[in-house]
């Protein structure tokens, strides 16, 4: 996991989720579960960010390769058809 992503997610999770946990849980449960909840939510958000980033990169690479292959095949077929037609016409005119 990139360090920048790790540093930016952890404070965000702490700021946004700690008040929600404080309001929704009793003091006894809050004292025992807040570190656990914070750790598990932080880890799940990190994994979600990493997996979505990997998925995005994989899809964009696949899209790029597919488009470039299509473009290459289309251009080579056009070139082949155009030149073979020229050669056929040139040979038939002789």
C-alpha positions, 0 to 999 in steps of 0.5 A, spaced: 500 500 500 502 506 498 504 510 504 501 517 501 494 513 501 495 510 508 497 517 511 491 520 508 486 515 509 487 514 517 486 521 519 480 521 515 477 515 518 478 517 525 475 524 524 469 521 521 467 515 524 469 516 532 464 521 533 459 516 530 461 511 534 461 515 541 454 517 539 451 510 538 455 506 543 454 506 551 461 508 555 463 501 557 462 498 550 465 504 547 471 503 551 472 496 549 470 497 542 473 503 539 480 501 538 477 495 534 472 498 530 477 503 528 482 498 526 477 494 522 474 500 519 481 503 517 483 496 514 477 495 510 477 502 507 484 501 505 483 495 502 477 497 498 481 503 496 487 499 494 482 494 490 478 499 487 485 502 484 487 496 482 481 494 478 481 501 475 488 500 473 487 493 470 480 495 466 484 501 463 490 497 461 485 492 458 481 497 455 487 501 452 490 494 449 484 492 446 483 499 443 490 499 440 489 492 438 483 493 434 486 500 431 492 496 429 488 490 426 484 495 422 490 499 419 494 493 417 487 490 414 486 497 410 493 497 408 493 490 406 487 490 402 489 497 399 495 494 396 493 488 394 488 491 390 493 496 387 497 490 385 491 486 382 490 492 378 497 493 376 498 486 374 491 486 370 493 492 366 500 489 363 
